Amino acid sequence: MLMKVGVAMMAVALTFTFVGVVITLALSDKPEPALASEAAAKASVEPLEPLVRGDPPGKAWVEKARPQPRPEAQELRPQSQPQPRPQPLPSQPAAKPKPQPNPEPNPSPPTERTKKPVPTKNQVAAVSKPRHYDLPPGAIMGLSIDVLGVHNVPVFDSDAHWALNNGVAHEPQTSLPWTAAPQRNVYLAGHRLGWPGTGSYHVFYDLNKLVKGDLILLKDKQGRAYRYRVSEVFVTDPADVGVMGQVRGRDMLTLQTCTPIPTFGKRLIVRADRV
């Protein structure tokens, strides 16, 4: 009797086991939800959008073309009309324009182009008296010639007329006393008559009186002195630019002015060598 009951229970257990296996196999073969299959199909057909930089975050940055104005809009745009200048009231006088400073003249070789009157006897007598000058800020050095009574005449590093009319002009294309070179030619030009009240007035009026051996002194703004002794005096044509050149083995100073008074058709040249 007990044996029959055990056999029956074993049969029931085997039945439940078989049913569980069948259910498990059925569940494993069940297809995925339709939503997942549709998403996969869509991904295989439509490509994914590329990633873009968000600026500000979360929004794609797109450069927009600037709209061009239509031709008709430009034609219809009102033109600006010039505004009339305000007129002064009858009771108030019109304001006078402010004086404008005169521009510097264009650079050009120093000459005695402007015709000046022949100096009087009193003016010539005043030239023989010693004249001392103070260097203005724009001067690079002072020129002194004791035998002519001129001391510390301002020298400007320019060949423009403003430099020549206010003192002595140094030709910028020539040497300076402190230039490092095997030979030098410091070329200075000054007016024979010049302008009253300036460093150019009669500065080289008596330049023709210099003779060989006379001393000429240049002094820079730091107080360094450069001494020269006259070696030759001669007259040449205005077109003789060779006098501005260097001479092999010579460290010299050249002074130029116009001659004769009052025609000024030639150039008086004084050369002095460094001592």
Residue pairs with C-beta under 8 A, 6 or more apart in sequence:
31 37
52 60
52 61
53 60
53 61
54 60
54 61
55 61
88 94
88 95
104 160
104 162
105 160
105 161
105 162
106 160
107 158
107 159
107 160
108 159
108 160
108 161
109 159
110 159
110 161
110 163
110 164
110 169
110 171
110 189
110 190
110 256
111 238
111 258
112 191
112 192
112 193
112 257
112 258
112 264
115 262
116 193
116 262
117 262
118 261
118 262
119 127
119 193
119 202
119 205
123 202
124 205
126 202
127 149
127 202
127 205
127 206
128 149
128 206
129 149
130 149
130 150
130 151
131 149
131 150
131 151
132 151
132 152
133 142
133 150
133 151
133 152
133 153
133 154
133 167
133 199
134 152
135 141
135 142
135 152
135 154
135 221
136 154
136 166
138 154
138 156
139 154
139 155
139 156
139 167
139 221
140 155
140 156
140 157
140 170
140 176
140 220
140 221
141 155
141 177
141 218
141 219
141 220
141 221
142 151
142 152
142 153
142 154
142 155
142 218
142 219
143 150
143 152
143 153
143 155
143 168
143 188
143 216
143 217
143 218
144 150
144 151
144 152
144 153
144 216
144 217
144 218
144 219
145 210
145 214
145 215
145 216
145 217
146 215
146 217
147 209
147 210
147 214
147 215
148 206
148 207
148 209
148 210
150 203
152 219
153 167
153 168
153 190
153 199
153 203
154 166
154 167
154 168
154 199
155 167
155 168
155 169
155 170
155 188
155 218
156 163
156 166
156 167
156 168
156 169
156 170
157 163
157 170
157 172
157 176
158 169
158 170
158 172
159 169
159 170
159 171
159 172
159 189
160 169
163 169
163 170
164 189
164 190
164 191
164 200
165 191
165 194
165 195
165 198
165 200
166 198
166 199
166 200
167 190
167 198
167 199
167 200
167 203
168 188
168 189
168 190
168 199
168 200
168 203
169 188
169 189
169 190
170 176
170 186
170 187
170 188
171 187
171 188
171 189
171 244
173 244
174 185
174 186
174 187
174 244
175 181
175 184
175 185
175 186
175 187
175 246
176 184
176 186
177 184
177 186
177 218
177 220
177 226
177 253
178 220
178 224
178 226
181 246
182 249
183 246
183 247
183 248
183 249
183 250
183 251
184 246
184 250
184 251
184 252
184 274
185 244
185 245
185 246
185 247
185 250
185 252
185 253
185 254
186 218
186 252
186 253
186 254
187 243
187 244
187 254
187 256
188 253
188 254
188 255
188 256
189 255
189 256
189 257
190 200
190 203
190 204
190 207
190 255
190 256
190 257
191 200
191 201
191 202
191 203
191 204
191 257
191 258
192 202
192 204
192 205
192 207
192 257
192 258
192 259
192 261
192 264
193 201
193 202
193 205
193 261
194 200
194 201
194 202
194 203
195 201
204 255
204 257
204 268
207 255
207 257
207 268
207 270
208 233
208 259
208 268
210 230
210 233
210 270
211 230
211 233
212 229
212 230
212 231
212 232
212 233
213 229
213 230
214 229
214 230
214 272
215 227
215 228
215 229
215 230
216 227
216 228
216 229
216 230
216 253
216 255
216 272
217 225
217 226
217 227
217 228
218 225
218 226
218 227
218 228
218 253
219 225
219 226
220 226
226 274
227 274
227 275
228 252
228 253
228 272
228 273
228 274
228 275
229 272
229 273
229 275
230 270
230 271
230 272
231 252
231 271
231 272
231 273
232 270
232 271
233 268
233 269
233 270
233 271
234 269
235 259
235 266
235 267
235 268
235 269
236 243
236 266
236 267
236 269
237 266
237 267
238 265
238 266
238 267
240 267
243 254
243 256
243 267
243 269
244 254
250 273
251 273
251 274
252 271
252 272
252 273
252 274
253 271
253 272
253 273
253 274
254 269
254 270
254 271
254 272
255 269
255 270
255 271
255 272
256 267
256 268
256 269
256 270
257 267
257 268
258 264
258 266
258 267
258 268
259 266
259 267
259 268
260 266
